[in-house]
Amino acid sequence: MRQYLVLSAIGPDRPGIVNAISKIIFDHGCNLEDSRMAILGGEFAIVVLAAGDADQIAKLRNDVPAFGNNTGLIITTKPTSAPGARELKSARRYTVHAVGLDHEGIVHQITHALASLGVNIETLESTTAPAPHTGDPQFILDMQIQQPSQLTEEQLREKLTEACEAVNVDVEISPVG
């Protein structure tokens, strides 16, 4: 029976981290099924979903602490369920893109509004970059969300627009598929 393990690692950024992590997963006969990675400040962070049979996953989980010590990475693992097992079956998916001058509280304001509606955030990425012409720090957020069946698209758009207006951020909401 296929089992799943979430592995997260963080450590000083340098070339070869993804290679090392993908190699230990491969060397244990497991498959890297999903991943998210980013450089944050001077640190590299990665979260992966590995899959394999019970023995492969157990051996991988057992060998990860020594691997972390050898690579200088702080690594945690957690068994999990199969992908999609927790998806909202009748949920509609949307992409959300928000842009505005950077300041404190933008992510909190937007995610608080979504949580109050029972919306599930599947992915969220945010960054700052110099704004065109002025060079001021511009905040950019991209996420994919799941709208629960009891919520109308109009209610979602209204609440999200209200939250973004409160923090002076422009927002675009598009259905997926």
N, C-alpha and C positions, 0 to 999 in steps of 0.2 A: 504494500500500500504506500502510495506517495505521501511524503511528509514535507513540511515546509518550515524554514527557519529564516527569521529576519536577523541580519548581521549588520551592525552599525559600527563604524570606525571613524576616529578623528585623530589627526596628528599634524605635525608641521608639513606644509606643502612641499613636495619635491616630485620630480619625475619618477614613475615606476610604481606608485601606490596602487593604481587600478590594476596594473599587471600582476602585482603580488597578490592582491585579494582575489582576482579572477583565477589565478593559478591555484591557490589553496582550495578553492571551491571545485575547480576542475580535477585537481589531483585526488580529491575525495570521491570522485565519480558523481558529483552533484551538478546540477544545472543552475546557472544564474538566470533567473526568470524575469526579474524586474529590478531596476536600480534608480537611484537619485544620487547625484554627486555635485559638489560645488566647492570652490575655494571661497572661504569666508575669512576676511582679514588675511593673516598668514597661515591659517589652518586649512587643511583639506578635510572635508566631511563626506562620508559615503554611507548610504543605506541600501542594502541589497536583499532580495528575496531569493534564497537558495532552495532547491527542491531535490529530493532524492529518496531512496528507500530508507527505512528506519535505521539500518546499520550505518549507511553512509552519513546521514544527518547526525547520528550520535557520535561517530568518529570525528566529523568536522567540528561539532560543538566541543568535543573533548580537546582537540588540538588547537583551537583558536587562542586560548590564553598564552601558550608558548609562542605562537605566531605573533601575537601582539607584543610580547616582550622582545622578540627578535627584530621587529620592525619599528618599534617605538610608537606604535598606535595604541590608543585606548579603544578596546573592542568590547561590545556587548552582543549577546545573542538572545533570541527569544523564539520559542516555537510558536507557530501561528497556523491558521486554517488556510485552506486552499483559496487562491484568488477568486474574487467574486462571491464568496460564500456570504459576506455581510452586505453585499450591494442591495440597495433599495430596489426591489423588483419592478415597481411601477414608476420609478423616478425618471424624470426627464433631465437630461444633462445640458449644461450651458457652459460657455467660456465667458470669463469676465476679464476685461482689460481696463485698468484704471491708471490715470496719469495726472500728476499735479506737482506743484512745488513741494519738496520734502519738508516734513515737520513731524514731531512726535504724535503718535496716536492714530495714524491712518489705518494701519493693519488692524488694530484693536477695534476701531469704530466700525469698519467694514465687516470683520468677522463676528463682532457682537450682533450686528443687525442680522446676519445670516443665521447665527445660532438661535436667535430669538424666533426665527421662522422654522426651525428644525431642518435647515439646509445642511447637507453634508459636503464638506470641502474635500475633494479627491486629491487635488494638487494645488499648490500655491507657491509661486516664485515671486520674489520682490527684489528690486535693486534700485540703486540710485545712479544717475548719470548726469553729466552737465546738460542743461537745457539749451536748445538751439538759440543762437543770438546772444543770450545773456550769460550763459555759463553757470547760472544758479543751479544748485542741486535739485534735480527732478526725480521724483519718486515714480517708479513703474511697477505695477502689480499685474500678474497674470495668474489666473486660477481656473480650474475646472470644478464645477459644483454639480450636485444632484438635488433637484427640486422634489420634495415629497409630493405624493399624489393629492393630498388634501390642500395644497397650496396652488393658487392660480399663478400663471405667468405674470399677470397684471400686478398681483400682490407682491411677487418677488421683485419685479422691476421698480415698483413704487418704493418699497422699503430700501432697496439697494441704492436707488437714486437719492433718496432722502439722506441716507448715511454718507454718501459720497459728497453731497452738497454741504453737509455739516463740516466736512474737513477740506472743502474746496478742491475736490478732485473730480476730474471728468471720468465717466465710466461708460463702457460699451458692453452690452450683454448680447450674446449670440447663441442660439440653440446649436447643439452638436448633432450632426447627422441629419 
